[in-house]
Structures are given as structure tokens and as C-alpha cells.
Amino acid sequence: MTKEEIIYEATRLEAEWSKRSIVPEKFENRDDKFRKQFIDIIRKYIEQEKLPTPEEAHDSWVKSYIDMGWKYGKARDVVAKTHPDILPFEELPKNERDKDAIFLMAVWIVKKLLT
């Protein structure tokens, strides 16, 4: 398992354990476009001296999803490419803002273990 897959799966499992409203599918079940952009952003974050804030990471995520053809929708639908978190950070529920911070903590842990 690559460092990118470890980060993805750790945050996916956290979403499952926390009973979040959205638990994404396993990394290997994501489409190639998603996997490529995820690997690229993780590599970028690991190379940076300082990680982004949860808000900055969320804004980057929104841009990536829009670039992949996704749009806001009340439910996450991989066929229709809709997602309820395609919103400004401050409009997200607290548990979704927390999820962004947890994701960055996973990146930080992997970064510290590998450098």
C-alpha cells in the first residue's frame, strides 16, 4: 500500500467509525481521474514545508472535484457526480470541517514517518 493509499484509507475508515454522513468507497474502487488527483495532492502536501489549513485543503478539494466534473448536490452520487460538500468551508457542518482537519493530521503523520 502506498503512502497515498494509507492516508486515503485512514481517513475513509475514520469516516466509517465516526458514522459520518459520507463514507467514500475504497481507494481501489475510485476512478482513475480521482486516484491521480489524490496522489498528486498528497505528494504536493508532503513536499511542502507547511500544510494548508483545513479551509485551504477544502477549497483545493472543491476545485479538484469541480475540475473532475462534479457539482453540488444534496446527496453524494458518483454517477451524477454530485456531492453535498461542494460548498464554501464556512457553510459546512462542523463534523465535515473536522473531517478536513483529520485528513491533514493523517498527512502530517505520514509525512513525519517518512521524512
C-alpha positions, 0 to 999 in steps of 0.5 A: 500500500502506498503512502497515498493509499494509507492516508486515503484509507485512514481517513475513509475508515475514520469516516466509517467509525465516526458514522459520518454522513459520507463514507467514500468507497475504497481507494481501489474502487475510485476512478482513475481521474480521482486516484491521480488527483489524490496522489498528486495532492498528497505528494504536493502536501508532503513536499511542502514545508507547511500544510494548508489549513483545513479551509485551504485543503477544502477549497483545493478539494472543491476545485479538484472535484469541480475540475473532475466534473462534479457539482453540488448536490444534496446527496453524494452520487458518483454517477451524477457526480454530485456531492453535498460538500461542494460548498464554501468551508464556512457553510459546512457542518462542523463534523465535515470541517473536522473531517478536513482537519483529520485528513491533514493530521493523517498527512502530517503523520505520514509525512513525519514517518517518512521524512 
